[in-house]
């Protein structure tokens, strides 16, 4: 496999003409932005982080989101959801994450 797959890579992947040792996943993690990141247009406070990735295993996917979150100033708290999904980008020679997205939300007031 090369880093520049053919334009019909999805069909070739589906029918086994293009192979990879990786699985494709989408991860969604709850947490908060602790450092503003202009590249991702984040603001301080609670948010959800999402990313897509080609990884060797689910464990590697969780390690990847944790490392990327820390690097981008996002503190994961609570649940991280993982889904095996259809890819938007083709696999490469190494694991990688892409389509990183942050969605801010407001904390709901706690009712006593």
C-alpha positions as CSV (number, residue, x, y, z in Angstrom):
1,X,0.0,0.0,0.0
2,X,1.2,3.5,-0.7
3,X,0.4,6.9,0.8
4,X,-1.3,7.9,-2.5
5,X,-4.0,5.3,-3.1
6,X,-6.0,5.3,-6.3
7,X,-9.1,7.5,-6.6
8,X,-11.4,4.5,-6.3
9,X,-9.7,3.4,-3.1
10,X,-13.1,2.8,-1.3
11,X,-14.2,0.2,-3.9
12,X,-10.8,-1.4,-3.8
13,X,-10.8,-1.6,0.0
14,X,-14.4,-3.0,0.0
15,X,-13.6,-5.7,-2.5
16,X,-10.2,-6.7,-1.0
17,X,-8.0,-5.2,-3.8
18,X,-6.6,-2.7,-1.3
19,X,-5.7,-4.1,2.1
20,X,-4.8,-2.7,5.4
21,X,-4.0,-4.0,8.9
22,X,-6.0,-1.1,10.4
23,X,-9.6,-0.6,11.3
24,X,-11.5,2.7,10.8
25,X,-13.2,4.3,13.8
26,X,-14.9,7.4,14.9
27,X,-14.4,8.5,18.5
28,X,-16.5,11.0,20.5
29,X,-15.3,12.2,23.9
30,X,-16.8,14.6,26.4
31,X,-14.7,17.1,28.3
32,X,-13.6,20.7,28.3
33,X,-11.4,23.0,26.4
34,X,-8.7,24.2,28.9
35,X,-6.5,26.0,26.3
36,X,-8.0,27.9,23.4
37,X,-6.8,26.6,20.0
38,X,-7.3,29.0,17.2
39,X,-6.7,26.4,14.5
40,X,-9.8,24.5,15.7
41,X,-11.8,27.6,16.8
42,X,-12.2,26.4,20.3
43,X,-13.4,28.4,23.3
44,X,-12.8,27.6,27.0
45,X,-15.4,25.4,28.6
46,X,-17.4,22.2,28.1
47,X,-17.3,20.6,24.7
48,X,-17.4,17.3,22.8
49,X,-14.3,16.3,20.8
50,X,-14.7,14.0,17.8
51,X,-12.2,12.4,15.5
52,X,-11.9,9.8,12.8
53,X,-8.9,7.4,12.8
54,X,-7.2,4.5,11.1
55,X,-5.8,2.4,14.0
56,X,-4.6,-1.1,14.8
57,X,-7.1,-1.7,17.7
58,X,-9.7,-0.1,19.9
59,X,-7.0,0.4,22.6
60,X,-4.9,2.3,20.2
61,X,-7.9,4.5,19.2
62,X,-8.4,5.4,22.9
63,X,-4.7,6.2,23.3
64,X,-4.8,8.3,20.2
65,X,-7.7,10.5,21.3
66,X,-6.2,11.0,24.7
67,X,-2.8,12.1,23.2
68,X,-4.4,14.4,20.6
69,X,-6.8,15.9,23.2
70,X,-3.9,16.7,25.5
71,X,-1.9,18.2,22.7
72,X,-4.8,20.4,21.6
73,X,-5.7,21.7,25.1
74,X,-8.7,19.5,25.6
75,X,-9.3,17.6,28.9
76,X,-11.3,14.4,28.4
77,X,-13.8,13.7,31.2
78,X,-16.2,10.9,31.5
79,X,-17.2,8.7,28.6
80,X,-15.5,8.2,25.3
81,X,-17.6,6.5,22.6
82,X,-16.0,4.5,19.8
83,X,-17.8,3.4,16.6
84,X,-16.4,1.4,13.7
85,X,-17.3,3.5,10.7
86,X,-16.9,4.0,7.0
87,X,-13.8,6.0,6.2
88,X,-13.6,9.4,4.5
89,X,-9.9,9.2,4.0
90,X,-7.9,6.2,2.7
91,X,-5.6,4.2,5.0
92,X,-1.9,5.0,5.0
93,X,1.3,3.1,6.0
94,X,0.8,4.2,9.7
95,X,-2.0,4.9,12.0
96,X,-3.5,8.4,11.9
97,X,-6.3,10.5,13.1
98,X,-8.2,13.1,11.0
99,X,-11.4,15.2,10.9
100,X,-10.9,16.5,14.4
101,X,-13.8,18.6,15.6
102,X,-14.9,20.3,18.8
103,X,-18.5,21.2,19.6
104,X,-19.0,23.5,22.6
105,X,-22.1,23.2,24.8
106,X,-23.4,24.8,27.9
107,X,-23.5,23.0,31.2
108,X,-27.0,22.4,32.5
109,X,-27.7,23.8,36.0
110,X,-27.9,21.0,38.6
111,X,-31.2,20.7,40.2
112,X,-31.2,19.9,43.9
